[in-house]
């Protein structure tokens, strides 16, 4: 029961954070995704969020993006990780099979997607390509049928 309450609390925090970012980024927020343990339904106290933002150029987080108590506190304790990418950068990293993006594509939950199924299509295609590459590697190594 305690884990369920913690997971519900984490989801509420995520929803509030994403709603704050939708207002902050206005129409530039393309999608928001949680990944990692929380996306698997596990409560570890950590919250990992990927936000895809049109025209994103910065490597730093705007302080306004975390300007409410619990998010600021979680970030300071290292329990909140925010990754911001422009759609083009996400697509480029996916094409390169970047380990972080492949890992996100394994376990994620779409919280917001302005384009409908942008994230789902991108990550499904990525997982398919990763599986093909793995199968080819195994075949070359003499494993598999």
Rosetta constraint file for C-alpha pairs under 8 A:
AtomPair CA 1 CA 5 HARMONIC 6.31 0.50
AtomPair CA 2 CA 6 HARMONIC 6.17 0.50
AtomPair CA 3 CA 7 HARMONIC 6.02 0.50
AtomPair CA 3 CA 42 HARMONIC 7.86 0.50
AtomPair CA 3 CA 43 HARMONIC 6.00 0.50
AtomPair CA 4 CA 8 HARMONIC 6.07 0.50
AtomPair CA 4 CA 43 HARMONIC 7.82 0.50
AtomPair CA 5 CA 9 HARMONIC 6.07 0.50
AtomPair CA 6 CA 10 HARMONIC 6.14 0.50
AtomPair CA 6 CA 43 HARMONIC 6.43 0.50
AtomPair CA 6 CA 45 HARMONIC 7.55 0.50
AtomPair CA 7 CA 11 HARMONIC 6.19 0.50
AtomPair CA 7 CA 38 HARMONIC 7.17 0.50
AtomPair CA 7 CA 41 HARMONIC 7.24 0.50
AtomPair CA 7 CA 42 HARMONIC 7.15 0.50
AtomPair CA 7 CA 43 HARMONIC 5.39 0.50
AtomPair CA 8 CA 12 HARMONIC 6.19 0.50
AtomPair CA 9 CA 13 HARMONIC 6.19 0.50
AtomPair CA 10 CA 14 HARMONIC 6.16 0.50
AtomPair CA 10 CA 38 HARMONIC 7.89 0.50
AtomPair CA 10 CA 45 HARMONIC 7.56 0.50
AtomPair CA 10 CA 47 HARMONIC 7.08 0.50
AtomPair CA 11 CA 15 HARMONIC 6.07 0.50
AtomPair CA 12 CA 16 HARMONIC 6.15 0.50
AtomPair CA 13 CA 17 HARMONIC 6.08 0.50
AtomPair CA 13 CA 70 HARMONIC 7.48 0.50
AtomPair CA 13 CA 71 HARMONIC 7.25 0.50
AtomPair CA 14 CA 18 HARMONIC 6.04 0.50
AtomPair CA 14 CA 47 HARMONIC 7.74 0.50
AtomPair CA 15 CA 19 HARMONIC 6.05 0.50
AtomPair CA 15 CA 111 HARMONIC 7.72 0.50
AtomPair CA 16 CA 20 HARMONIC 6.14 0.50
AtomPair CA 17 CA 21 HARMONIC 6.23 0.50
AtomPair CA 17 CA 65 HARMONIC 7.70 0.50
AtomPair CA 17 CA 66 HARMONIC 7.28 0.50
AtomPair CA 17 CA 71 HARMONIC 7.22 0.50
AtomPair CA 18 CA 22 HARMONIC 6.06 0.50
AtomPair CA 18 CA 32 HARMONIC 7.01 0.50
AtomPair CA 19 CA 23 HARMONIC 6.45 0.50
AtomPair CA 20 CA 24 HARMONIC 6.17 0.50
AtomPair CA 20 CA 65 HARMONIC 6.89 0.50
AtomPair CA 21 CA 25 HARMONIC 5.76 0.50
AtomPair CA 21 CA 26 HARMONIC 7.78 0.50
AtomPair CA 21 CA 29 HARMONIC 7.55 0.50
AtomPair CA 21 CA 65 HARMONIC 6.04 0.50
AtomPair CA 22 CA 26 HARMONIC 5.42 0.50
AtomPair CA 22 CA 27 HARMONIC 7.35 0.50
AtomPair CA 22 CA 29 HARMONIC 6.08 0.50
AtomPair CA 24 CA 64 HARMONIC 7.74 0.50
AtomPair CA 24 CA 65 HARMONIC 7.05 0.50
AtomPair CA 25 CA 29 HARMONIC 5.70 0.50
AtomPair CA 25 CA 53 HARMONIC 7.61 0.50
AtomPair CA 28 CA 53 HARMONIC 5.43 0.50
AtomPair CA 28 CA 54 HARMONIC 4.88 0.50
AtomPair CA 28 CA 55 HARMONIC 7.55 0.50
AtomPair CA 29 CA 51 HARMONIC 7.28 0.50
AtomPair CA 29 CA 52 HARMONIC 6.16 0.50
AtomPair CA 29 CA 53 HARMONIC 4.52 0.50
AtomPair CA 29 CA 54 HARMONIC 6.39 0.50
AtomPair CA 29 CA 114 HARMONIC 7.50 0.50
AtomPair CA 30 CA 51 HARMONIC 7.64 0.50
AtomPair CA 30 CA 52 HARMONIC 5.38 0.50
AtomPair CA 30 CA 53 HARMONIC 5.47 0.50
AtomPair CA 30 CA 54 HARMONIC 6.60 0.50
AtomPair CA 30 CA 87 HARMONIC 7.82 0.50
AtomPair CA 30 CA 112 HARMONIC 7.84 0.50
AtomPair CA 30 CA 113 HARMONIC 5.93 0.50
AtomPair CA 30 CA 114 HARMONIC 5.19 0.50
AtomPair CA 30 CA 115 HARMONIC 6.80 0.50
AtomPair CA 31 CA 51 HARMONIC 5.80 0.50
AtomPair CA 31 CA 52 HARMONIC 5.14 0.50
AtomPair CA 31 CA 53 HARMONIC 7.21 0.50
AtomPair CA 31 CA 110 HARMONIC 7.59 0.50
AtomPair CA 31 CA 111 HARMONIC 7.53 0.50
AtomPair CA 31 CA 112 HARMONIC 5.09 0.50
AtomPair CA 31 CA 113 HARMONIC 4.19 0.50
AtomPair CA 31 CA 114 HARMONIC 6.03 0.50
AtomPair CA 31 CA 115 HARMONIC 7.82 0.50
AtomPair CA 31 CA 119 HARMONIC 7.30 0.50
AtomPair CA 32 CA 49 HARMONIC 6.96 0.50
AtomPair CA 32 CA 50 HARMONIC 5.75 0.50
AtomPair CA 32 CA 51 HARMONIC 4.41 0.50
AtomPair CA 32 CA 52 HARMONIC 6.31 0.50
AtomPair CA 32 CA 110 HARMONIC 6.25 0.50
AtomPair CA 32 CA 111 HARMONIC 5.53 0.50
AtomPair CA 32 CA 112 HARMONIC 5.05 0.50
AtomPair CA 32 CA 113 HARMONIC 6.57 0.50
AtomPair CA 33 CA 49 HARMONIC 5.62 0.50
AtomPair CA 33 CA 50 HARMONIC 5.10 0.50
AtomPair CA 33 CA 51 HARMONIC 6.35 0.50
AtomPair CA 33 CA 108 HARMONIC 6.46 0.50
AtomPair CA 33 CA 109 HARMONIC 5.60 0.50
AtomPair CA 33 CA 110 HARMONIC 4.53 0.50
AtomPair CA 33 CA 111 HARMONIC 5.46 0.50
AtomPair CA 33 CA 112 HARMONIC 7.01 0.50
AtomPair CA 34 CA 38 HARMONIC 7.10 0.50
AtomPair CA 34 CA 39 HARMONIC 5.86 0.50
AtomPair CA 34 CA 47 HARMONIC 7.41 0.50
AtomPair CA 34 CA 48 HARMONIC 5.62 0.50
AtomPair CA 34 CA 49 HARMONIC 4.49 0.50
AtomPair CA 34 CA 50 HARMONIC 6.27 0.50
AtomPair CA 34 CA 108 HARMONIC 5.59 0.50
AtomPair CA 34 CA 109 HARMONIC 5.32 0.50
AtomPair CA 34 CA 110 HARMONIC 6.58 0.50
AtomPair CA 34 CA 111 HARMONIC 7.05 0.50
AtomPair CA 35 CA 39 HARMONIC 4.90 0.50
AtomPair CA 35 CA 40 HARMONIC 7.75 0.50
AtomPair CA 35 CA 47 HARMONIC 7.92 0.50
AtomPair CA 35 CA 48 HARMONIC 5.59 0.50
AtomPair CA 35 CA 49 HARMONIC 6.31 0.50
AtomPair CA 35 CA 50 HARMONIC 7.54 0.50
AtomPair CA 35 CA 104 HARMONIC 5.64 0.50
AtomPair CA 35 CA 107 HARMONIC 5.69 0.50
AtomPair CA 35 CA 108 HARMONIC 4.17 0.50
AtomPair CA 35 CA 109 HARMONIC 6.32 0.50
AtomPair CA 36 CA 40 HARMONIC 6.59 0.50
AtomPair CA 36 CA 47 HARMONIC 7.87 0.50
AtomPair CA 36 CA 48 HARMONIC 6.42 0.50
AtomPair CA 36 CA 104 HARMONIC 6.84 0.50
AtomPair CA 36 CA 107 HARMONIC 5.97 0.50
AtomPair CA 36 CA 108 HARMONIC 6.69 0.50
AtomPair CA 37 CA 41 HARMONIC 6.37 0.50
AtomPair CA 37 CA 42 HARMONIC 5.02 0.50
AtomPair CA 37 CA 43 HARMONIC 6.59 0.50
AtomPair CA 37 CA 44 HARMONIC 6.79 0.50
AtomPair CA 37 CA 46 HARMONIC 7.67 0.50
AtomPair CA 37 CA 107 HARMONIC 7.97 0.50
AtomPair CA 38 CA 42 HARMONIC 5.14 0.50
AtomPair CA 38 CA 43 HARMONIC 5.89 0.50
AtomPair CA 38 CA 44 HARMONIC 7.46 0.50
AtomPair CA 38 CA 46 HARMONIC 7.44 0.50
AtomPair CA 38 CA 47 HARMONIC 6.56 0.50
AtomPair CA 38 CA 48 HARMONIC 7.69 0.50
AtomPair CA 39 CA 107 HARMONIC 5.98 0.50
AtomPair CA 39 CA 108 HARMONIC 5.07 0.50
AtomPair CA 39 CA 109 HARMONIC 5.41 0.50
AtomPair CA 40 CA 107 HARMONIC 6.27 0.50
AtomPair CA 40 CA 108 HARMONIC 7.40 0.50
AtomPair CA 45 CA 79 HARMONIC 6.41 0.50
AtomPair CA 46 CA 78 HARMONIC 7.93 0.50
AtomPair CA 46 CA 79 HARMONIC 4.44 0.50
AtomPair CA 46 CA 80 HARMONIC 5.87 0.50
AtomPair CA 46 CA 81 HARMONIC 7.91 0.50
AtomPair CA 47 CA 79 HARMONIC 6.04 0.50
AtomPair CA 47 CA 80 HARMONIC 4.78 0.50
AtomPair CA 47 CA 81 HARMONIC 6.27 0.50
AtomPair CA 48 CA 80 HARMONIC 5.96 0.50
AtomPair CA 48 CA 81 HARMONIC 4.84 0.50
AtomPair CA 48 CA 82 HARMONIC 6.23 0.50
AtomPair CA 48 CA 83 HARMONIC 7.94 0.50
AtomPair CA 49 CA 80 HARMONIC 7.84 0.50
AtomPair CA 49 CA 81 HARMONIC 6.21 0.50
AtomPair CA 49 CA 82 HARMONIC 5.04 0.50
AtomPair CA 49 CA 83 HARMONIC 6.17 0.50
AtomPair CA 50 CA 82 HARMONIC 6.06 0.50
AtomPair CA 50 CA 83 HARMONIC 4.72 0.50
AtomPair CA 50 CA 84 HARMONIC 5.94 0.50
AtomPair CA 50 CA 85 HARMONIC 7.61 0.50
AtomPair CA 51 CA 82 HARMONIC 7.46 0.50
AtomPair CA 51 CA 83 HARMONIC 6.17 0.50
AtomPair CA 51 CA 84 HARMONIC 4.89 0.50
AtomPair CA 51 CA 85 HARMONIC 6.42 0.50
AtomPair CA 52 CA 84 HARMONIC 5.89 0.50
AtomPair CA 52 CA 85 HARMONIC 5.01 0.50
AtomPair CA 52 CA 86 HARMONIC 5.43 0.50
AtomPair CA 52 CA 87 HARMONIC 5.82 0.50
AtomPair CA 52 CA 90 HARMONIC 7.72 0.50
AtomPair CA 53 CA 84 HARMONIC 6.79 0.50
AtomPair CA 53 CA 85 HARMONIC 6.06 0.50
AtomPair CA 53 CA 86 HARMONIC 5.00 0.50
AtomPair CA 53 CA 87 HARMONIC 6.68 0.50
AtomPair CA 54 CA 86 HARMONIC 5.27 0.50
AtomPair CA 54 CA 87 HARMONIC 6.38 0.50
AtomPair CA 55 CA 86 HARMONIC 5.75 0.50
AtomPair CA 56 CA 84 HARMONIC 7.25 0.50
AtomPair CA 56 CA 85 HARMONIC 6.06 0.50
AtomPair CA 56 CA 86 HARMONIC 4.83 0.50
AtomPair CA 57 CA 85 HARMONIC 7.93 0.50
AtomPair CA 57 CA 86 HARMONIC 7.33 0.50
AtomPair CA 59 CA 84 HARMONIC 7.82 0.50
AtomPair CA 61 CA 65 HARMONIC 6.86 0.50
AtomPair CA 62 CA 66 HARMONIC 7.60 0.50
AtomPair CA 63 CA 67 HARMONIC 6.17 0.50
AtomPair CA 66 CA 71 HARMONIC 5.57 0.50
AtomPair CA 66 CA 72 HARMONIC 5.46 0.50
AtomPair CA 67 CA 71 HARMONIC 7.28 0.50
AtomPair CA 67 CA 72 HARMONIC 6.38 0.50
AtomPair CA 68 CA 72 HARMONIC 6.17 0.50
AtomPair CA 69 CA 73 HARMONIC 6.14 0.50
AtomPair CA 70 CA 74 HARMONIC 6.03 0.50
AtomPair CA 71 CA 75 HARMONIC 6.07 0.50
AtomPair CA 71 CA 80 HARMONIC 7.28 0.50
AtomPair CA 72 CA 76 HARMONIC 6.18 0.50
AtomPair CA 73 CA 77 HARMONIC 6.27 0.50
AtomPair CA 74 CA 78 HARMONIC 6.16 0.50
AtomPair CA 74 CA 79 HARMONIC 4.97 0.50
AtomPair CA 74 CA 80 HARMONIC 5.26 0.50
AtomPair CA 75 CA 79 HARMONIC 5.79 0.50
AtomPair CA 75 CA 80 HARMONIC 4.70 0.50
AtomPair CA 75 CA 81 HARMONIC 6.84 0.50
AtomPair CA 85 CA 89 HARMONIC 6.08 0.50
AtomPair CA 85 CA 90 HARMONIC 6.06 0.50
AtomPair CA 86 CA 90 HARMONIC 6.32 0.50
AtomPair CA 87 CA 91 HARMONIC 6.15 0.50
AtomPair CA 88 CA 92 HARMONIC 6.10 0.50
AtomPair CA 89 CA 93 HARMONIC 6.11 0.50
AtomPair CA 90 CA 94 HARMONIC 6.09 0.50
AtomPair CA 90 CA 101 HARMONIC 7.81 0.50
AtomPair CA 91 CA 95 HARMONIC 6.15 0.50
AtomPair CA 91 CA 122 HARMONIC 7.61 0.50
AtomPair CA 92 CA 96 HARMONIC 6.36 0.50
AtomPair CA 93 CA 97 HARMONIC 6.27 0.50
AtomPair CA 93 CA 98 HARMONIC 5.30 0.50
AtomPair CA 93 CA 101 HARMONIC 6.81 0.50
AtomPair CA 94 CA 98 HARMONIC 6.04 0.50
AtomPair CA 94 CA 101 HARMONIC 6.13 0.50
AtomPair CA 94 CA 102 HARMONIC 7.09 0.50
AtomPair CA 94 CA 126 HARMONIC 6.39 0.50
AtomPair CA 95 CA 126 HARMONIC 7.52 0.50
AtomPair CA 97 CA 101 HARMONIC 7.06 0.50
AtomPair CA 97 CA 102 HARMONIC 6.15 0.50
AtomPair CA 97 CA 126 HARMONIC 7.65 0.50
AtomPair CA 97 CA 130 HARMONIC 7.43 0.50
AtomPair CA 98 CA 102 HARMONIC 6.14 0.50
AtomPair CA 99 CA 103 HARMONIC 5.98 0.50
AtomPair CA 100 CA 104 HARMONIC 6.23 0.50
AtomPair CA 101 CA 105 HARMONIC 6.13 0.50
AtomPair CA 102 CA 106 HARMONIC 6.45 0.50
AtomPair CA 102 CA 126 HARMONIC 7.30 0.50
AtomPair CA 102 CA 127 HARMONIC 7.38 0.50
AtomPair CA 103 CA 107 HARMONIC 7.17 0.50
AtomPair CA 104 CA 108 HARMONIC 6.02 0.50
AtomPair CA 105 CA 123 HARMONIC 5.31 0.50
AtomPair CA 105 CA 124 HARMONIC 7.74 0.50
AtomPair CA 105 CA 126 HARMONIC 7.50 0.50
AtomPair CA 105 CA 127 HARMONIC 6.91 0.50
AtomPair CA 106 CA 127 HARMONIC 7.46 0.50
AtomPair CA 110 CA 119 HARMONIC 7.43 0.50
AtomPair CA 110 CA 120 HARMONIC 7.94 0.50
AtomPair CA 113 CA 117 HARMONIC 6.61 0.50
AtomPair CA 113 CA 118 HARMONIC 6.84 0.50
AtomPair CA 113 CA 119 HARMONIC 7.15 0.50
AtomPair CA 117 CA 121 HARMONIC 6.01 0.50
AtomPair CA 118 CA 122 HARMONIC 6.17 0.50
AtomPair CA 119 CA 123 HARMONIC 5.96 0.50
AtomPair CA 120 CA 124 HARMONIC 5.87 0.50
AtomPair CA 121 CA 125 HARMONIC 6.09 0.50
AtomPair CA 122 CA 126 HARMONIC 6.18 0.50
AtomPair CA 123 CA 127 HARMONIC 6.06 0.50
AtomPair CA 124 CA 128 HARMONIC 6.19 0.50
AtomPair CA 125 CA 129 HARMONIC 6.24 0.50
AtomPair CA 126 CA 130 HARMONIC 6.11 0.50
AtomPair CA 127 CA 131 HARMONIC 6.09 0.50
AtomPair CA 128 CA 132 HARMONIC 6.27 0.50
AtomPair CA 129 CA 133 HARMONIC 6.14 0.50
AtomPair CA 130 CA 134 HARMONIC 6.14 0.50
AtomPair CA 131 CA 135 HARMONIC 6.12 0.50
AtomPair CA 132 CA 136 HARMONIC 6.10 0.50
AtomPair CA 133 CA 137 HARMONIC 6.12 0.50
AtomPair CA 134 CA 138 HARMONIC 6.16 0.50
AtomPair CA 135 CA 139 HARMONIC 6.09 0.50
AtomPair CA 135 CA 144 HARMONIC 7.98 0.50
AtomPair CA 136 CA 140 HARMONIC 6.10 0.50
AtomPair CA 137 CA 141 HARMONIC 6.17 0.50
AtomPair CA 138 CA 142 HARMONIC 6.30 0.50
AtomPair CA 138 CA 143 HARMONIC 5.02 0.50
AtomPair CA 138 CA 144 HARMONIC 6.48 0.50
AtomPair CA 139 CA 143 HARMONIC 5.21 0.50
AtomPair CA 139 CA 144 HARMONIC 5.83 0.50
AtomPair CA 139 CA 145 HARMONIC 7.38 0.50
